[in-house]
Amino acid sequence: MKLLLHACCGPCACYPTEKLTGDGTEFDILYFNPNIHPYKEFKHRLATIREFCEKKEYNLIINKSYPLEETIRGMLCEPSGVRCAYCYRVRVRYAAQYAKEHGYDTFSTTLLVSPYQKHQLIIKEAERAAEEFDIPFYYEDFREGYQRGVDISLELGLYRQQYCGCVFSERDRYEIMKHYKGEPPKEPLIRVSKHIAMINNLVHP
């Protein structure tokens, strides 16, 4: 079995790749994450997954496309009202399509390792993509190895991001800081607020 593993970042790839390797599963890694904001963060995470794959000698496939306006509109106009659904759908759908077109037997995603993601929603979107492109979705609950993944990323000295990826999760990060630790740094919070105001104008001019 040859699997295409979508990776949302370097640290999240640490445990799933170790588990798949231990199971004797052949896989390639795919980086496609147009939801990451700002672009500097997108580039930082791309550099990190490259670093990880070089150290582990994994084959990495990269899609650098960054359709910011389309992604933001998709999140804000998500019919389900859950913006994460759009981010999950776009990424697993691309992974399924790429896997089908390039001769893979199945596909999966490292999003399944995080206890902070909406696990069942990821499964739902991946199964829809699997049906659409007629290719099996490989499901494994990688969350049991989350701490192992953290340990590996620290051992390798990988950059560990502080928020999920989109501008809204970055805003939420500072809101959480304010709630639990007092006032967050003013400059980053002002910057994020300006970005969100700009994004709202893109969708509702």
Sequence and secondary structure as in RCSB ss.txt:
>XXXX:A:sequence
MKLLLHACCGPCACYPTEKLTGDGTEFDILYFNPNIHPYKEFKHRLATIREFCEKKEYNLIINKSYPLEETIRGM
LCEPSGVRCAYCYRVRVRYAAQYAKEHGYDTFSTTLLVSPYQKHQLIIKEAERAAEEFDIPFYYEDFREGYQRGV
DISLELGLYRQQYCGCVFSERDRYEIMKHYKGEPPKEPLIRVSKHIAMINNLVHP
>XXXX:A:secstr
 EEEEEES HHHHHHHHHHHHHTT EEEEEE  TT SSHHHHHHHHHHHHHHHHHHT  EEE     HHHHHHHH
HT TTS HHHHHHHHHHHHHHHHHHHTT SEEEEGGGG TTS HHHHHHHHHHHHHHHT  B    GGGGHHHHH
HHHHHHT    SS SSHHHHHHHHHHHHHHHSS  HHHHHHHHHHHHHHHHHH  
